[in-house]
Amino acid sequence: VITGGHYDVDCRLEDPDGIVLYKEMKKQYDSFTFTASRNGTYKFCFSNEFSTFTHKTVYFDFQVGEDPPLFPSENRVTALTQMESACVSIHEALKSVIDYQTHFRLREAQGRSRAEDLNTRVAYWSVGEAIILLVVSV
């Protein structure tokens, strides 16, 4: 949960037969890994029934399957060349950069939401003060 309420939400995941694979209540952050046993449409539902007055923003990410091998002949017996080894290390570093970027984007969304809320409150307070000043001056 990025923004809203106490940063908690209910989540449920069902397989194509309607069997519940995952169900958690009032979670802010969680990770769930499973292997699909059959083809079909998997359903997930986020519920906000405990705080219906508060809108929430939820971020979720799917990672489907394994990464394809960087080199198709990776199953070979010989060692990697220096260039191939460098490519593998760069590839791993870039995957961690993607994770960091996602984390910082989520934090930026939280900060932006807080700043917009604060800006709204300051604007209302200023309008209220202006009205009070007018009333007192009259």
N, C-alpha and C positions, 0 to 999 in steps of 0.2 A: 504494500500500500504506500503510495507516494504522498498523497495528501488526504486530509479529511478525518474528522472525529478523533478517536483514540488510535488511529492507524491500525485497525483490526478489521478483518473481514472473514466470512465463512467461505469455504471452497469445497467443491465436490467434483469428482471425475468418474464418469461411467463409461463402460465399454459398450459395443454395439448391442449387446443383449440386455443392457440396463443394469448390469451388476456393478455395484459401487467399488471402484478400485482405490479411491482415495477420498477421505472426508476429514476435514479439520475445521474446528470452530475457533473464531477470534484469533486469527494468526495475522501477524504483520508481514512476516517473511518466512518462506519455506521453500524447500527444493524436493522434488519427487522424481524418481527415475524408475521407469518400467519398460519392459519389452512387450510390444503388442503381440498377443497370441493369435489374433485373427484380423482379417481385413474388415473394414467398415468405418462407420462414423463414430468417433469417440466424442462424448459431450462433457463439457466442464461448465460449472455454474458458480458464479460468485454471488454471495448473498450479503445484504446489508440490513437485515431485518432488525437488528438490535439498535441501530442508530439511523432510523429512517429520515430524520431531519437533516442529516449531514451527508453531503455528496462526497464521494470518495473517488480517487483516481488510482487505478490498479495497473501495474506493469507486469507483464508475463512474457516469458521467452521460451520458445520451443527449439530444441536441438534434436534434429531427427537424424538418426543413423550415425555412422562413424565417418570421420574425414577420409576421403580417398587417399591412397598413398601418394606421397610427394613424387616418388619415382616409381614407375610401373614395375621396374625390375628390382623392387626392394627386397624380395625374397631370395636374392642371390647370396652366395656363400662368401664372395669377396667383400673386402672392406669398402666403405664409401671413400670416394676421392675427397680431397680437401675442399673442392668447390661444392660437392654434394653435401658434405658435412656442414659447410657454412650456410647453404640453402636451408637445411633442416633446422639449424639453430635460429636463423632469421624468421622462419615460418613459425616456430614456437614462440618467439618473442612477439611477433605480430598478433598471435592469438591472445597473448596476455594483454597487449595494448587494446585490443577490441573489448576485453573484459573491463579494463580500467575506464575506457571511454563510456561504456554503458553505465558503470557505477557513477561516474561524474555527471552524465546526463540526467540520471535520476536525482542526484543531489541538487543539480541546478534547477530541476523542475520543482523540487521541494522548496528551495530558496525563493524561486520566482513566485510561487503560490503564497508564501509567507509575506513577501514584499508587497504583492498586490493587495492582500488582506490588510496589511498595515497602512498602505496608501489610502484605501477606502475608509478606514477608521479615522485617519487624520483629516480627510476631506470632510467627513460628516462632523467631526469635532469643530473644524474651522467654520463650517456653515452655522453650527449651533452657537459658537462664540460670536459670530457676526450678528446673528439675530438677537442675542442677549445684549450686545453692545447697542444695537439700534433701539431696543426696548428701553434700556436704561437711559440713553441719551434723550429719548422723547419724554 
